[in-house]
């Protein structure tokens, strides 16, 4: 399979890299220390179309192919995976889901607002008692006249503290359903903001629904019981994008480690000259390239409409790329020695950020089960 990027894809990658290094990089340390997302980064992303990367062009978005979407995530992740998560939770988990599964009326009402960044989105799936076992959701939706009444709590939700629109999964009268819920709907509230080890520039929190009134026209797709299908179709794309962010972090860690080995001297020479250091760097590079190739292959399958193979590759990419990021960032810290453990060097942040990637969007163990299922 050929992964030669098109001129448009290379141009996008260069645009995102320049934006990340110019606009995001100077703010990374402040956002990490103070655990906040700086609002200017939302406004500056608007005219570049980054917030509409998950939305079809006919609805005001910039979606051309999912490999391009992944390239954007990788380049953002290389500078700050937290900011990449803010954009991704909005553009992928919310807007792209509506783009793929919404009714025509829902697309017309919400997609342009999301694509332009006028409204911000999130997705509420995980609950206090339902993580990997996503089907055992306790949030309920009952039908009363022309409305659904939702009750339940979502947790670990990226963008929850700042979102205007949330996609909420709930057990409805016809099975699992997805609802488009606006923050101003009666009974909807944002719970506590959660403090995290990594991805600290990405606001994460709880969503609480107490007798939350949702108009029936906001049942995604307009048919009850489609939530499971909608969930799984979205999880495959999410796993590819999560893998791209992990690759971006690992790329940054590898670049930092390589640079350091050529500058740091011990025993009268750069530590790059020591074979044990060369062994680490060679292994890091090969793992990084292997993760990138399997992820690009999966995204290409998705773009070509080969969804069955893409699902298998999504699990493989998520498994390998995310574990790889933990290993590579850990090695980068080790290569830096004592300096790597200090806040003075970014590899410490890379390692903290990477740790969540084998956990979110389906744990490593879940991916292994999916792969094993395909081997039967």
C-alpha positions in Angstrom: 0.0 0.0 0.0 1.4 3.4 -1.0 1.6 6.1 1.7 3.0 8.8 -0.5 1.2 11.9 0.7 -0.6 14.2 -1.8 0.5 17.8 -2.3 -2.6 18.8 -0.4 -1.7 16.5 2.5 1.9 17.7 2.7 0.7 21.3 2.6 -1.8 20.7 5.4 0.9 19.0 7.5 3.3 22.0 7.0 0.5 24.5 7.8 -0.3 22.6 11.1 3.3 22.3 12.0 3.9 26.1 11.5 0.8 26.9 13.5 1.7 24.5 16.3 5.3 25.8 16.6 4.3 29.5 16.3 1.0 29.7 18.3 0.9 26.7 20.6 4.6 26.1 21.6 5.1 29.4 23.5 2.0 28.6 25.7 2.6 25.0 26.4 4.5 25.4 29.7 2.0 27.9 31.1 -1.0 25.6 30.1 0.7 22.6 31.7 1.6 24.3 34.9 -1.7 26.0 35.4 -3.9 23.2 33.9 -5.8 25.4 31.5 -6.6 25.9 27.9 -5.7 29.3 26.6 -8.7 30.7 24.6 -6.6 32.4 21.9 -5.8 29.0 20.6 -9.4 28.4 19.8 -9.9 31.7 18.0 -6.6 31.4 16.0 -7.6 27.9 14.8 -10.9 29.1 13.4 -9.8 30.8 10.1 -7.4 27.8 9.3 -10.3 25.4 9.3 -8.8 23.1 12.0 -12.0 23.1 14.0 -14.0 21.8 11.0 -11.7 19.0 9.9 -14.3 16.4 10.9 -17.2 18.1 9.0 -18.1 17.5 5.3 -17.4 20.5 3.1 -21.0 20.9 2.1 -21.8 21.8 5.7 -18.9 24.3 6.0 -16.2 21.9 7.1 -12.8 20.9 5.8 -13.1 17.1 5.8 -11.5 15.7 2.6 -10.1 12.4 3.9 -9.4 10.9 7.3 -5.7 10.5 6.7 -5.5 14.3 6.5 -7.4 14.5 9.7 -4.8 12.2 11.3 -1.9 14.2 10.0 -3.3 17.2 11.7 -3.6 15.3 14.9 -0.1 14.0 14.7 1.4 17.5 14.1 -0.6 19.0 16.9 0.3 16.2 19.2 4.0 16.7 18.5 3.8 20.1 20.2 0.9 19.7 22.7 -1.3 16.6 22.8 -3.7 18.4 25.2 -4.5 21.1 22.6 -4.9 18.4 20.0 -7.4 16.7 22.3 -9.4 19.9 22.7 -9.7 20.2 18.9 -10.2 16.5 18.4 -13.0 16.0 21.0 -14.8 18.9 19.3 -14.1 18.0 15.6 -14.1 14.2 15.8 -16.1 13.0 18.7 -18.9 15.5 18.4 -19.0 17.1 14.9 -17.8 14.1 12.9 -20.2 11.9 14.7 -23.1 14.2 13.7 -21.7 14.4 10.2 -21.8 10.6 9.8 -24.9 9.7 11.8 -27.2 12.8 12.0 -30.4 13.5 10.1 -30.3 16.2 7.4 -32.0 18.5 9.8 -29.5 17.9 12.6 -26.6 18.4 10.2 -28.1 21.7 9.0 -28.7 22.9 12.6 -25.4 22.0 14.1 -22.6 21.3 11.7 -21.8 24.8 10.5 -21.8 26.1 14.0 -19.3 23.4 15.0 -17.2 23.6 11.9 -16.7 27.3 12.3 -15.9 27.0 16.0 -18.9 29.2 16.9 -20.0 26.3 19.2 -17.8 23.8 20.9 -18.5 20.1 21.1 -17.8 17.1 23.3 -19.0 13.5 23.6 -20.4 11.9 26.8 -19.9 8.1 26.8 -17.8 7.1 29.8 -19.6 6.9 33.2 -18.3 6.4 36.8 -19.3 2.7 36.5 -18.8 2.1 32.8 -15.4 2.5 31.1 -14.2 -0.5 29.0 -17.7 -2.0 29.5 -19.3 0.8 27.5 -22.5 -1.1 26.9 -23.4 -1.2 30.6 -24.3 2.5 30.6 -26.6 3.6 33.4 -27.7 7.0 31.9 -31.4 6.6 30.9 -33.7 8.4 28.5 -37.5 8.1 28.7 -39.9 9.5 26.2 -42.5 12.0 27.4 -44.6 13.5 24.6 -42.3 15.3 22.2 -39.2 15.1 24.5 -36.8 12.7 26.0 -35.9 13.0 29.7 -32.3 12.1 30.4 -30.8 11.1 33.8 -27.3 10.1 34.5 -23.7 11.2 35.0 -20.7 11.1 32.5 -17.1 11.4 33.6 -13.6 11.8 32.1 -15.2 13.8 29.3 -12.8 15.9 27.3 -14.1 19.5 26.7 -17.0 19.0 29.2 -16.1 22.2 31.1 -16.1 24.3 27.8 -18.6 22.5 25.5 -21.8 24.1 24.2 -23.0 20.8 22.6 -22.6 17.3 23.9 -23.4 14.0 22.3 -24.8 11.8 25.1 -25.2 8.1 25.0 -28.2 6.8 27.0 -30.3 3.7 27.4 -33.6 4.6 25.7 -36.9 2.9 25.2 -35.7 1.3 22.0 -32.2 0.4 23.1 -29.0 2.5 23.3 -29.5 6.0 21.8 -27.4 9.0 21.1 -28.7 12.5 21.8 -27.5 16.0 20.8 -27.7 17.9 24.0 -27.2 21.7 24.3 -25.7 23.1 27.5 -28.7 25.3 28.0 -31.3 22.5 27.9 -33.1 22.3 31.3 -31.5 19.7 33.6 -28.0 19.7 32.0 -25.1 20.9 34.1 -21.3 20.6 34.1 -19.9 18.8 37.2 -16.5 19.2 38.6 -13.5 19.8 36.5 -11.0 17.0 36.9 -7.3 17.4 37.6 -5.0 15.2 35.5 -1.4 13.9 35.4 -1.0 14.7 31.7 -2.8 16.4 28.8 -3.3 19.3 31.3 -4.2 21.9 28.6 -7.2 19.8 27.8 -10.2 20.6 30.1 -11.8 17.4 31.4 -14.8 17.0 33.6 -18.2 15.6 34.4 -21.6 16.1 32.8 -24.7 15.7 35.0 -28.2 15.3 33.7 -31.1 15.5 36.2 -34.4 15.3 34.4 -32.7 16.9 31.3 -35.2 17.8 28.6 -34.1 17.0 25.1 -36.4 17.6 22.1 -37.2 14.4 20.1 -35.7 16.0 17.0 -32.3 15.7 18.8 -32.3 12.0 18.9 -29.3 11.4 16.6 -30.3 9.8 13.3 -34.0 10.1 14.3 -34.3 6.4 15.1 -34.2 4.8 18.6 -31.8 2.0 19.3 -29.0 3.1 16.8 -26.6 4.2 19.6 -24.5 1.0 19.6 -23.9 1.1 15.9 -23.1 4.8 16.1 -20.8 4.3 19.0 -18.7 1.5 17.3 -18.5 3.4 14.0 -17.1 6.4 16.0 -14.7 4.3 18.1 -12.8 3.0 15.1 -12.0 6.6 13.9 -11.3 7.7 17.4 -8.7 5.0 17.8 -6.9 6.0 14.7 -6.9 9.6 15.8 -5.8 8.7 19.3 -2.9 6.7 17.7 -1.9 9.8 15.6 -1.7 11.9 18.7 0.4 9.2 20.4 2.7 9.2 17.4 3.1 13.0 17.6 4.1 12.8 21.2 6.6 10.0 20.5 8.1 11.9 17.5 8.7 15.0 19.8 10.3 12.8 22.4 12.5 11.1 19.9 13.6 14.4 18.4 14.4 15.8 21.8 16.4 12.7 22.8 18.4 12.7 19.6 19.2 16.4 19.9 20.3 15.9 23.5 22.6 13.0 22.8 24.5 15.1 20.3 24.9 18.0 22.8 25.5 16.2 26.1 29.0 15.1 26.7 30.3 12.5 29.1 33.8 10.9 29.3 35.0 13.5 26.8 32.6 12.9 24.0 28.9 13.2 23.0 26.8 10.5 24.5 25.5 9.7 21.0 28.8 7.9 20.4 28.0 5.3 23.0 26.5 2.1 21.5 24.0 1.7 24.3 22.5 5.1 23.5 22.6 4.3 19.8 20.7 1.1 20.6 18.0 3.0 22.3 17.7 5.6 19.5 17.5 3.0 16.8 14.8 1.0 18.6 12.8 4.2 19.3 12.9 5.2 15.6 11.9 1.8 14.3 9.0 1.6 16.7 7.9 5.1 15.8 7.9 4.3 12.0 6.1 1.0 12.5 3.3 2.7 14.5 3.0 5.4 11.9 2.8 2.9 9.0 0.1 0.7 10.6 -1.9 3.8 11.5 -1.6 5.4 8.0 -2.6 2.0 6.5 -5.7 1.9 8.6 -6.7 5.4 7.8 -6.2 4.7 4.1 -8.5 1.6 4.4 -11.1 3.8 6.1 -10.9 6.4 3.3 -11.2 3.7 0.7 -14.4 2.3 2.4 -12.8 -0.9 3.5 -14.3 -0.7 7.0 -14.0 -4.3 8.0 -10.2 -4.3 7.6 -10.0 -0.8 9.0 -11.7 -1.9 12.2 -9.0 -4.6 12.7 -6.3 -2.1 11.9 -7.8 0.4 14.3 -7.4 -2.0 17.1 -3.8 -2.9 16.0 -2.8 0.8 15.6 -4.4 1.7 19.0 -2.6 -1.2 20.7 0.8 -0.6 19.2 1.1 3.2 18.7 -0.2 4.0 22.2 2.1 1.5 24.0 4.9 2.6 21.8 4.4 6.2 22.9 4.8 5.2 26.5 8.0 3.3 25.7 9.6 6.0 23.6 8.8 8.8 26.0 10.2 6.8 28.9 13.4 6.1 27.0 13.7 9.8 26.1 13.5 10.6 29.8 16.1 7.9 30.6 18.5 9.3 27.9 18.2 12.7 29.5 19.2 11.3 32.8 18.6 13.5 35.8 17.6 16.4 33.5 14.8 14.3 32.1 13.2 14.1 35.5 13.1 17.8 35.8 10.5 20.3 34.5 13.3 22.1 32.7 13.1 19.7 29.8 9.9 18.8 27.8 10.5 15.0 27.9 9.0 14.9 31.4 5.7 16.3 30.0 5.8 13.9 27.0 6.0 10.9 29.4 3.1 12.2 31.5 1.0 12.9 28.4 1.7 9.5 26.8 0.5 7.5 29.8 -3.2 8.0 29.1 -3.0 6.8 25.5 -3.1 3.0 26.3 -6.1 3.8 28.5 -8.4 6.1 26.6 -10.5 5.2 23.6 -10.4 1.6 24.6 -7.7 0.1 26.8 -4.8 -2.0 25.5 -6.5 -5.1 26.8 -9.7 -4.3 24.9 -7.8 -3.9 21.7 -6.2 -7.3 22.2 -9.6 -8.9 22.7 -10.8 -7.3 19.4 -7.8 -8.6 17.5 -8.2 -12.0 19.0 -11.9 -12.0 17.9 -10.9 -11.4 14.3 -8.5 -14.4 14.5 -11.2 -16.9 15.3 
